Amino acid sequence: MIYTVTFNPAVDYVIHTDDLSVGMVNRSKADEIYFGGKGVNVSLVLGELGVKSKALGFIAGFTGEAIEKSMKESGVETDFVKLDKGFSRINVKIKAGKETELNGQGPEISHEDTEKLFAKLEEMQDGDTIVLAGSIPKSLSSDIYEKILEKLQGKKIKAVVDATKDLLMNVLKYKPFLIKPNNFELEEMFSTKLETDDDIIKYAQKLKEMGAQNVLVSMAGDGAILLAENGNVHKCGVCKGTVKNSVGAGDSMVAGFLAGCENGDYEYALKLGTATGGATAFSDGLAKKELVYELLKQL
């Protein structure tokens, strides 16, 4: 079973307008509501690809209830910790030529709530996978990823970590199965400038030497490079299409990779991850299976 953890799920309220005037009344010409958060996105896309997962994390209030209801309707199993106070955040995304975002803060998470999450993680068995993705709310300790992986050390659990800089570097000692920095995050981690694919491979290899088993580096329009645990290096270009959406493409790539690597074929996993990320980028919402496999033919 794949378990995803989302500390701060969200309701994404997307507003389309021709122009945005600060300090004035603005009218929308269309709007949509999506339910997200990085781990939530991974679970939803895995479900679309026919892979079961269980979504964990924290929800609160009427927005939390809506997030859970939507996921269950999509066929995703959930086991969130329900907080007594506050409400799950609402992120407002205004599309008016350029995209402007105003992201909510989310509810307070207490030590007791964190212990409830740890108790749920105790249910994990050898061979299961855990996906830790995204930033950490202010009410949680900054080493929460490390604490989770430390508690799971006695089991043969595959850890997938999609985070930035110190959050990512600090978990390498737990030998995560997969990490997914982009090329700019890789530059930031090593305070360097990456000019070529060879540069990217060189520094991705350093992450492997520090403990990561598989390193997947996404490079936006330049594709992606995978340093696999078997020592092979794979590169994949991007799919052709019109970009409509910047939200969830990286999460979709993680989901596609996990769906594709079940038989140990990392080259195929990279292609499926790329196609799945592209399917989200070319859609108004998250990837749909039909478009994923259509795009896969391009690769």
Residue pairs with C-beta under 8 A, 6 or more apart in sequence:
1 52
1 53
1 54
1 124
1 125
1 128
1 129
2 43
2 46
2 51
2 52
2 53
2 54
2 128
2 129
2 130
2 131
2 258
3 53
3 54
3 55
3 56
3 121
3 124
3 128
3 129
3 130
3 131
4 39
4 40
4 42
4 43
4 53
4 54
4 55
4 56
4 57
4 130
4 131
4 133
5 39
5 56
5 57
5 117
5 130
5 131
5 132
5 133
5 148
6 37
6 38
6 39
6 40
6 55
6 56
6 57
6 58
6 133
6 134
7 57
7 58
7 109
7 134
7 136
7 137
7 140
7 144
8 37
8 57
8 58
8 88
8 89
8 106
8 134
8 135
8 137
9 35
9 36
9 37
9 39
9 40
9 57
9 58
9 59
9 64
9 67
9 80
9 88
9 89
10 35
10 36
10 37
10 67
10 88
10 89
10 90
10 91
10 103
10 104
10 106
11 33
11 34
11 35
11 36
11 63
11 66
11 67
11 88
11 89
11 90
11 91
12 33
12 34
12 35
12 36
12 90
12 91
12 93
12 247
13 31
13 32
13 33
13 90
13 91
13 92
13 93
14 31
14 32
14 33
14 34
14 93
14 95
15 28
15 30
15 31
15 92
15 93
15 94
15 95
16 28
16 29
16 30
16 31
16 95
16 96
17 26
17 27
17 28
17 29
17 94
17 95
17 96
18 29
18 96
19 26
19 96
19 97
20 26
20 94
20 96
20 100
32 284
32 285
34 247
34 285
34 286
35 44
35 66
35 67
35 70
35 71
36 91
36 247
36 248
37 57
37 67
37 134
38 133
38 134
38 162
38 250
38 251
39 55
39 56
39 57
39 131
39 132
39 133
39 134
39 251
40 55
40 57
40 67
40 71
41 248
41 251
41 252
41 255
41 286
42 53
42 131
42 133
42 251
42 252
42 254
42 255
42 258
43 53
43 54
43 55
43 71
43 76
43 255
44 71
44 74
44 76
44 286
45 248
45 251
45 252
45 255
45 256
45 276
45 280
45 286
45 287
46 52
46 53
46 76
46 255
46 258
46 259
47 53
47 74
47 75
47 76
48 286
48 287
48 288
48 289
48 292
49 255
49 256
49 259
49 276
49 289
49 292
50 259
50 289
51 255
51 258
51 259
51 262
52 77
53 76
53 77
53 131
54 76
54 77
54 78
54 79
55 71
55 76
55 77
55 78
55 79
55 80
56 78
56 79
56 80
56 81
56 117
56 120
56 121
57 80
57 81
57 117
58 80
58 81
58 82
58 83
58 88
58 107
58 109
58 113
58 117
59 65
59 67
59 68
59 80
59 81
59 82
59 83
59 88
60 82
60 83
60 84
60 85
60 86
60 87
60 88
60 107
61 83
61 86
61 87
61 88
61 107
62 87
63 87
63 88
63 89
63 90
64 80
64 82
64 83
64 87
64 88
67 88
68 78
68 80
71 78
72 78
79 120
81 113
81 116
81 117
81 120
83 107
83 108
83 109
83 113
85 107
85 108
86 106
86 107
86 108
87 107
88 106
88 107
89 103
89 104
89 105
89 106
89 107
90 104
91 101
91 102
91 103
91 104
92 101
92 102
92 103
93 99
93 100
93 101
93 102
93 247
94 100
94 101
94 102
99 246
105 137
105 138
106 137
107 139
108 139
109 137
109 139
109 140
110 139
114 140
114 144
118 147
118 148
118 151
121 130
121 148
121 151
121 152
122 151
124 130
124 152
124 155
124 157
125 155
126 155
126 156
126 157
127 156
127 158
128 155
128 157
128 158
129 157
129 158
129 159
129 160
129 177
129 258
130 148
130 152
130 157
130 158
130 159
130 160
131 160
131 162
131 254
131 258
132 145
132 148
132 149
132 159
132 160
132 161
132 162
132 163
132 171
133 160
133 161
133 162
133 163
133 251
133 254
134 162
134 163
135 163
135 164
135 167
136 142
136 144
136 145
136 167
141 147
142 166
142 167
143 170
145 161
145 163
145 167
145 170
145 171
146 170
146 171
146 174
149 159
149 171
149 174
149 176
150 174
152 159
153 174
158 177
158 178
159 171
159 174
159 175
159 176
159 177
159 178
160 176
160 177
160 178
160 179
160 180
160 254
160 258
161 167
161 168
161 171
161 176
161 178
161 179
161 180
162 179
162 180
162 250
162 251
162 254
163 171
164 181
164 185
164 188
165 185
165 188
165 189
168 179
168 181
168 185
168 189
169 189
169 210
172 179
172 207
172 210
172 211
172 212
173 210
173 211
174 211
175 211
175 212
175 213
176 211
176 212
176 213
177 213
177 214
177 229
178 212
178 213
178 214
178 215
178 216
178 254
178 257
178 258
179 207
179 212
179 214
179 215
179 216
180 216
180 217
180 218
180 250
180 253
180 254
180 257
181 189
181 207
181 215
181 217
181 218
182 217
182 218
182 219
182 220
182 250
183 194
183 200
183 217
183 218
183 219
183 220
183 222
186 194
186 200
186 203
186 204
186 207
186 217
187 193
187 194
189 203
189 207
190 203
190 206
192 199
192 203
194 200
194 203
197 225
197 235
200 217
200 219
200 225
201 225
201 227
201 233
204 215
204 217
204 225
204 227
205 215
205 227
207 215
208 215
208 227
213 229
214 226
214 227
214 228
214 229
214 266
215 226
215 227
216 224
216 225
216 226
216 253
216 257
216 270
216 273
217 224
217 225
217 226
217 227
218 224
218 250
218 253
218 277
219 225
220 238
221 238
222 238
223 235
223 236
223 237
223 238
223 274
224 235
224 236
224 253
224 270
224 273
224 274
225 233
225 234
225 235
225 236
226 233
226 234
226 235
226 236
226 266
226 269
226 270
227 233
228 234
228 266
229 266
230 266
232 266
232 267
234 266
234 267
234 270
236 270
236 271
236 274
236 299
237 274
237 299
238 274
238 278
239 274
239 275
239 278
239 279
239 282
239 295
239 298
239 299
240 298
241 278
241 281
241 282
241 295
242 282
243 281
243 282
244 281
244 282
244 283
244 284
245 280
245 281
245 282
245 283
245 284
245 285
246 281
247 280
248 280
248 285
248 286
249 277
249 278
249 280
249 281
250 277
251 280
252 276
252 277
252 279
252 280
252 286
252 287
253 273
253 274
253 276
253 277
254 273
255 273
255 276
255 287
256 269
256 272
256 273
256 274
256 275
256 276
256 277
256 287
256 292
257 269
257 270
257 272
257 273
258 269
259 269
259 272
259 276
260 268
260 269
260 270
260 271
260 272
260 273
261 268
261 269
271 296
271 299
272 292
272 296
274 299
275 292
275 293
275 295
275 296
275 298
275 299
276 287
276 292
277 287
278 295
279 287
279 288
279 291
279 292
279 295
280 286
280 287
282 291
282 295
283 291
